[in-house]
Amino acid sequence: MATDFYQLLGVSRSASQEELKRAYRKRARELHPDANPNDPKSEEQFKELSRAYEVLSDQNTRARYDQFGEAGISGGGNSGGGNPFGGGGFENIFDAFFGGDSPFGSSRRQPSGPASGPDLETQVEIDFKDAVFGCNTSVTVRSAVRCEDCGGSGATAGTQVTNCSDCGGTGQIRRTRQSILGQMVTASACGKCRGAGQTIASPCVKCRGEGRVTRDQEHEIQIPAGIATGQTLRVSSRGGVGPRGGVPGDLYVHIVVGAHEMYHREEEDLVTEVEVSIAQAALGVELVLATLDGDETLVIQAGVQHGHEFVLPNRGVPFLNQGGRNRGRTRGDLRARVVVVVPKKLSSKEQELLQQLAKERGEPVASSDKSLKSKIKSAFS
């Protein structure tokens, strides 16, 4: 084991508990056995990392470690002898850090059972309107599923799985040794059963004793109203199954929302642009605005200015979180921004009418094209 726990976590000795937690989570995801299958070196590094966080995340053991090094946390300060962390081992980290559930899906085992399956990730793109109102969709992922031939046991039909004779079905070998500071208990995966706690005399031919095979699985996913691009849904127990009957991990679905031809989101508000002509802006007009809830009549008063917003309350995106500032509100608003469109080309009649309007209002405007050309010509003659 490396001699410096701070170096293992990649933090300074003055790191706060929050910095320790972030560093541990980052490195643990990189070194976790699920991310590095059949890599004993990564598994050993993961154990060392967990040990380092276990020590440094407790103020008392951290203080002893800072003063005496590993000798200060090897058992001398523990009234019960043995493990200075109450006998829970690395599992206690997940209890305190993740609320009892490993974020990786399969590092924790039942007291004497198979490992749980890995978490899986996938991405799904949904329609803009479906993201606003919610929908059901399906995703297909390639994952480990229970072998039908052996029922997930890993043993050939008619044969049985037996408890490992070396570890007695626990999957761990515990060793106790005496040091000058007290008794130390270490636990490691059983070499005979590789931590499974069970042995198979006649492995299933189809799954080769794994109790699982790999194939495409389709899952129906419920999309909540108000979801946005970049958010992730956690679907419990839809990940890969564990070996030999291990419980499945979780499925993480990353959401991508398609664009809408008329609306875009600004937080929980729906925003669109309403184009009006110069005449409509000056004289007023009633327009039909197509919203996601149906058509609405938009009354634009005479003299409306470019950029003015009409707000339709409770016509926006539903709030996923009803607490805080959203308390009592169910949806955002719909905001329609007025865009006054100036024509790029005018007929002779239109130009004449606008010039008469400008003259009536006493507003200076450019001369007609013919007069302008004459002035330019005379200026250079």
C-alpha positions as CSV (number, residue, x, y, z in Angstrom):
1,M,0.0,0.0,0.0
2,A,1.2,3.5,-0.7
3,T,2.5,5.3,2.3
4,D,0.6,8.5,1.9
5,F,-3.2,8.5,1.9
6,Y,-3.4,12.1,0.7
7,Q,-1.3,11.2,-2.4
8,L,-3.7,8.3,-3.1
9,L,-6.6,10.6,-3.2
10,G,-4.7,13.4,-5.0
11,V,-5.4,16.1,-2.4
12,S,-3.3,18.3,-0.1
13,R,-3.0,17.6,3.6
14,S,-5.1,20.6,4.3
15,A,-8.0,19.4,2.1
16,S,-11.5,19.9,3.4
17,Q,-14.0,17.0,3.9
18,E,-15.8,18.1,0.8
19,E,-12.6,18.1,-1.3
20,L,-11.8,14.6,0.1
21,K,-15.3,13.4,-0.9
22,R,-15.0,14.8,-4.5
23,A,-11.6,13.3,-5.0
24,Y,-12.6,9.9,-3.7
25,R,-15.7,9.7,-5.9
26,K,-13.7,10.7,-9.0
27,R,-10.9,8.1,-8.4
28,A,-13.3,5.4,-7.3
29,R,-15.2,5.6,-10.5
30,E,-11.9,5.2,-12.5
31,L,-10.6,2.3,-10.4
32,H,-13.8,0.4,-9.6
33,P,-13.7,-3.3,-10.6
34,D,-16.8,-2.9,-12.8
35,A,-14.9,-0.3,-14.9
36,N,-11.8,-2.6,-15.0
37,P,-13.0,-6.2,-15.2
38,N,-10.3,-8.9,-14.7
39,D,-7.7,-6.3,-13.7
40,P,-6.3,-7.3,-10.3
41,K,-4.1,-4.2,-10.2
42,S,-7.1,-1.8,-10.4
43,E,-9.0,-3.9,-7.8
44,E,-6.1,-3.6,-5.4
45,Q,-5.7,0.2,-6.1
46,F,-9.5,0.5,-5.5
47,K,-9.1,-1.2,-2.1
48,E,-6.2,1.1,-1.2
49,L,-8.2,4.2,-2.2
50,S,-11.2,3.1,-0.2
51,R,-8.9,2.5,2.9
52,A,-7.4,6.0,2.5
53,Y,-10.8,7.6,2.3
54,E,-12.1,5.5,5.2
55,V,-9.3,6.9,7.4
56,L,-9.3,10.5,6.3
57,S,-13.1,11.0,6.3
58,D,-13.2,10.5,10.0
59,Q,-11.7,13.5,12.0
60,N,-10.4,11.3,14.8
61,T,-8.6,8.7,12.7
62,R,-7.4,11.5,10.4
63,A,-5.8,13.3,13.3
64,R,-4.1,10.1,14.4
65,Y,-2.9,9.4,10.9
66,D,-1.5,12.9,10.5
67,Q,0.4,12.6,13.7
68,F,1.6,8.9,13.6
69,G,1.0,7.7,10.1
70,E,-0.5,4.3,9.5
71,A,0.8,3.1,12.9
72,G,-1.7,5.5,14.6
73,I,-4.7,3.9,12.9
74,S,-3.7,0.2,13.0
75,G,-5.8,-0.7,16.0
76,G,-4.2,1.0,19.1
77,G,-6.9,3.6,19.5
78,N,-9.8,1.2,19.2
79,S,-11.4,-0.1,22.3
80,G,-12.6,-3.2,20.6
81,G,-9.3,-4.4,19.2
82,G,-9.7,-5.4,15.5
83,N,-10.9,-2.9,12.9
84,P,-10.8,0.7,14.2
85,F,-13.9,1.5,12.1
86,G,-16.3,-0.7,13.9
87,G,-15.8,-3.9,11.9
88,G,-17.7,-2.6,8.9
89,G,-14.7,-2.5,6.5
90,F,-15.0,-0.7,3.2
91,E,-18.7,-1.2,3.1
92,N,-19.1,1.5,5.8
93,I,-17.8,4.0,3.3
94,F,-20.8,3.3,1.0
95,D,-23.2,3.4,3.9
96,A,-22.1,6.8,5.0
97,F,-21.2,8.2,1.6
98,F,-24.0,6.9,-0.7
99,G,-26.7,6.1,1.8
100,G,-26.1,2.4,1.7
101,D,-26.0,1.9,-2.0
102,S,-22.7,1.7,-4.0
103,P,-22.9,4.0,-7.0
104,F,-21.2,1.4,-9.1
105,G,-23.8,-1.3,-8.7
106,S,-21.7,-4.4,-8.0
107,S,-18.9,-3.8,-5.5
108,R,-21.1,-4.6,-2.6
109,R,-22.1,-8.1,-1.9
110,Q,-24.8,-9.6,0.2
111,P,-23.3,-11.1,3.3
112,S,-22.8,-14.4,1.6
113,G,-24.0,-14.0,-1.9
114,P,-23.0,-13.1,-5.5
115,A,-22.1,-9.7,-6.6
116,S,-24.8,-7.4,-8.0
117,G,-24.7,-6.5,-11.6
118,P,-23.1,-3.4,-13.3
119,D,-24.9,-0.1,-13.9
120,L,-25.5,0.7,-17.6
121,E,-25.8,4.0,-19.5
122,T,-27.7,4.9,-22.6
123,Q,-29.0,8.0,-24.4
124,V,-32.4,8.8,-25.8
125,E,-33.7,11.7,-27.9
126,I,-37.2,12.8,-27.3
127,D,-39.5,15.3,-29.0
128,F,-39.7,18.8,-27.6
129,K,-43.4,18.5,-26.8
130,D,-42.9,15.1,-25.1
131,A,-40.2,16.7,-22.9
132,V,-42.7,19.4,-21.9
133,F,-45.6,17.1,-21.1
134,G,-43.9,13.8,-20.4
135,C,-44.2,10.6,-22.3
136,N,-43.4,6.9,-22.4
137,T,-40.6,5.7,-24.6
138,S,-38.4,2.7,-25.0
139,V,-34.6,2.2,-25.1
140,T,-32.6,-0.8,-26.2
141,V,-29.4,-1.7,-24.4
142,R,-27.0,-4.6,-24.6
143,S,-26.7,-6.1,-21.2
144,A,-26.2,-9.2,-19.2
145,V,-29.5,-11.2,-18.6
146,R,-30.2,-14.3,-16.6
147,C,-29.3,-17.5,-18.4
148,E,-32.4,-19.5,-19.1
149,D,-30.7,-22.9,-19.3
150,C,-29.5,-22.8,-15.7
151,G,-31.9,-20.3,-14.3
152,G,-29.1,-18.0,-13.3
153,S,-27.3,-20.4,-11.0
154,G,-24.4,-21.1,-13.3
155,A,-24.7,-24.9,-12.8
156,T,-25.7,-27.5,-15.3
157,A,-29.4,-28.6,-14.9
158,G,-29.6,-31.3,-12.3
159,T,-26.5,-30.2,-10.4
160,Q,-26.1,-27.9,-7.5
161,V,-24.0,-24.9,-6.4
162,T,-22.1,-25.6,-3.2
163,N,-20.7,-23.2,-0.6
164,C,-16.9,-22.7,-1.0
165,S,-15.0,-24.9,1.4
166,D,-12.3,-22.3,1.9
167,C,-14.4,-19.3,3.0
168,G,-17.5,-21.2,4.1
169,G,-19.7,-19.2,1.7
170,T,-18.7,-15.7,2.8
171,G,-16.6,-14.9,-0.2
172,Q,-13.9,-13.5,2.1
173,I,-10.8,-14.8,3.9
174,R,-10.1,-13.0,7.2
175,R,-6.7,-13.0,8.7
176,T,-5.8,-11.9,12.2
177,R,-2.4,-10.8,13.3
178,Q,-1.0,-9.3,16.5
179,S,1.0,-6.1,16.4
180,I,2.6,-4.0,19.1
181,L,-0.4,-1.6,18.8
182,G,-3.1,-4.3,19.0
183,Q,-4.9,-6.9,17.0
184,M,-5.3,-6.3,13.2
185,V,-8.0,-8.1,11.1
186,T,-7.7,-8.0,7.3
187,A,-10.2,-9.4,4.8
188,S,-9.5,-10.3,1.2
189,A,-11.5,-12.0,-1.6
190,C,-11.4,-15.8,-1.4
191,G,-8.9,-17.1,-4.0
192,K,-10.8,-20.3,-4.6
193,C,-14.2,-18.9,-5.3
194,R,-13.0,-15.4,-6.3
195,G,-15.2,-13.8,-3.8
196,A,-18.5,-15.5,-4.9
197,G,-18.8,-17.7,-1.9
198,Q,-19.8,-20.6,-4.0
199,T,-18.3,-23.2,-6.3
200,I,-19.7,-25.0,-9.3
201,A,-18.6,-28.6,-10.0
202,S,-20.4,-28.7,-13.4
203,P,-20.8,-25.3,-15.0
204,C,-23.6,-24.5,-17.4
205,V,-22.4,-24.9,-21.0
206,K,-24.4,-21.9,-22.3
207,C,-23.2,-19.3,-19.8
208,R,-20.0,-21.1,-18.8
209,G,-20.9,-20.9,-15.1
210,E,-21.6,-17.2,-15.1
211,G,-25.4,-17.6,-14.8
212,R,-25.9,-14.8,-17.3
213,V,-25.6,-14.2,-21.0
214,T,-25.4,-11.0,-23.0
215,R,-28.2,-9.8,-25.4
216,D,-30.2,-6.7,-26.4
217,Q,-32.9,-5.8,-23.9
218,E,-35.7,-3.3,-24.5
219,H,-37.0,-1.2,-21.6
220,E,-39.9,1.1,-21.4
221,I,-39.0,4.4,-19.8
222,Q,-41.4,6.9,-18.3
223,I,-40.2,10.5,-19.1
224,P,-41.4,13.0,-16.5
225,A,-43.0,16.3,-17.7
226,G,-40.5,19.2,-17.7
227,I,-37.3,17.2,-18.3
228,A,-34.5,19.0,-20.2
229,T,-31.4,18.1,-22.3
230,G,-28.5,17.0,-20.1
231,Q,-30.7,15.5,-17.3
232,T,-30.4,11.8,-16.5
233,L,-33.0,9.3,-15.3
234,R,-32.1,6.5,-13.0
235,V,-34.1,3.4,-13.7
236,S,-33.6,1.0,-10.8
237,S,-32.8,-2.7,-11.5
238,R,-32.6,-2.3,-15.3
239,G,-28.9,-2.7,-15.5
240,G,-27.0,-5.9,-16.1
241,V,-27.7,-8.8,-13.8
242,G,-24.9,-10.0,-11.5
243,P,-23.2,-13.4,-11.9
244,R,-24.9,-16.5,-10.5
245,G,-28.1,-14.8,-9.5
246,G,-26.7,-11.4,-8.4
247,V,-29.2,-8.6,-8.4
248,P,-29.2,-6.3,-11.4
249,G,-27.6,-2.8,-11.4
250,D,-29.4,0.4,-12.5
251,L,-29.9,1.9,-15.9
252,Y,-29.0,5.6,-16.4
253,V,-30.8,7.3,-19.3
254,H,-29.3,10.5,-20.5
255,I,-31.9,12.8,-22.1
256,V,-31.5,14.8,-25.3
257,V,-34.5,17.0,-26.3
258,G,-35.0,17.8,-30.0
259,A,-35.5,21.4,-31.2
260,H,-38.9,22.9,-31.9
261,E,-39.6,24.9,-35.0
262,M,-41.3,27.7,-33.1
263,Y,-40.4,27.6,-29.4
264,H,-37.3,27.3,-27.2
265,R,-36.8,27.1,-23.5
266,E,-35.5,29.6,-21.1
267,E,-35.5,27.6,-17.8
268,E,-39.2,26.8,-17.4
269,D,-40.5,29.5,-19.8
270,L,-41.4,28.9,-23.4
271,V,-40.2,31.7,-25.7
272,T,-41.3,32.5,-29.2
273,E,-41.1,35.4,-31.6
274,V,-44.2,36.9,-33.3
275,E,-43.5,38.8,-36.5
276,V,-45.6,41.8,-37.3
277,S,-45.3,44.4,-40.1
278,I,-44.8,48.1,-39.7
279,A,-48.5,48.7,-40.4
280,Q,-49.6,46.0,-37.9
281,A,-47.3,47.4,-35.2
282,A,-48.6,50.9,-35.8
283,L,-52.3,50.1,-36.1
284,G,-52.6,47.0,-34.0
285,V,-53.8,43.5,-35.0
286,E,-55.2,40.3,-33.6
287,L,-53.2,37.2,-34.4
288,V,-53.6,33.5,-33.7
289,L,-50.7,32.1,-31.7
290,A,-50.2,28.4,-31.8
291,T,-49.1,27.2,-28.3
292,L,-48.3,23.7,-27.2
293,D,-51.7,23.7,-25.4
294,G,-53.7,24.9,-28.4
295,D,-54.4,28.1,-30.3
296,E,-54.5,31.4,-28.4
297,T,-55.7,34.8,-29.7
298,L,-53.0,37.4,-29.3
299,V,-54.3,41.0,-29.2
300,I,-51.5,43.4,-30.3
301,Q,-52.3,47.0,-29.4
302,A,-51.6,49.9,-31.8
303,G,-48.1,51.3,-31.3
304,V,-46.5,48.1,-30.0
305,Q,-42.7,48.3,-29.9
306,H,-40.2,45.9,-31.3
307,G,-39.1,43.5,-28.5
308,H,-42.3,43.9,-26.4
309,E,-43.2,40.6,-24.6
310,F,-46.7,39.2,-24.2
311,V,-46.8,36.8,-21.2
312,L,-49.3,34.0,-21.0
313,P,-49.1,32.6,-17.5
314,N,-49.0,28.9,-16.9
315,R,-48.4,28.0,-20.5
316,G,-44.8,27.1,-20.1
317,V,-42.9,24.0,-19.0
318,P,-44.0,22.1,-15.9
319,F,-41.7,22.4,-12.9
320,L,-39.9,19.2,-11.9
321,N,-39.3,20.6,-8.5
322,Q,-42.3,22.3,-6.8
323,G,-40.3,23.6,-3.8
324,G,-38.6,26.9,-3.2
325,R,-39.5,29.7,-5.5
326,N,-41.7,27.4,-7.5
327,R,-44.0,26.6,-4.6
328,G,-47.6,26.9,-5.6
329,R,-46.7,27.1,-9.3
330,T,-47.1,24.1,-11.7
331,R,-45.7,25.6,-14.9
332,G,-43.6,28.4,-16.2
333,D,-44.9,31.1,-18.6
334,L,-45.2,31.5,-22.3
335,R,-43.5,34.7,-23.6
336,A,-44.2,35.9,-27.1
337,R,-41.7,38.6,-28.2
338,V,-42.8,41.1,-30.9
339,V,-40.5,41.4,-33.9
340,V,-41.3,44.3,-36.2
341,V,-40.3,43.3,-39.7
342,V,-39.1,46.1,-42.0
343,P,-39.6,45.2,-45.7
344,K,-36.3,45.1,-47.6
345,K,-37.9,45.9,-51.0
346,L,-40.8,48.3,-51.7
347,S,-43.0,48.8,-54.8
348,S,-43.3,52.3,-56.2
349,K,-46.7,52.6,-54.6
350,E,-45.5,51.5,-51.2
351,Q,-42.6,53.8,-51.3
352,E,-44.8,56.7,-52.2
353,L,-47.2,56.0,-49.4
354,L,-44.4,55.8,-46.8
355,Q,-42.9,59.0,-48.1
356,Q,-46.3,60.7,-47.6
357,L,-46.5,59.2,-44.1
358,A,-43.1,60.6,-43.3
359,K,-44.0,64.0,-44.7
360,E,-47.2,64.0,-42.6
361,R,-45.2,63.3,-39.5
362,G,-42.4,65.7,-40.3
363,E,-39.8,62.9,-40.4
364,P,-36.8,63.3,-42.8
365,V,-36.2,60.3,-45.0
366,A,-34.0,59.5,-48.0
367,S,-35.1,60.7,-51.4
368,S,-36.3,58.3,-54.1
369,D,-33.7,56.3,-56.0
370,K,-33.9,58.6,-59.1
371,S,-33.4,61.8,-57.2
372,L,-30.6,60.2,-55.1
373,K,-28.8,59.1,-58.3
374,S,-29.1,62.6,-59.7
375,K,-27.6,64.2,-56.6
376,I,-24.7,61.8,-56.6
377,K,-24.0,62.4,-60.3
378,S,-24.1,66.2,-59.8
379,A,-21.7,66.0,-56.9
380,F,-19.0,64.4,-59.0
381,S,-19.6,66.5,-62.1
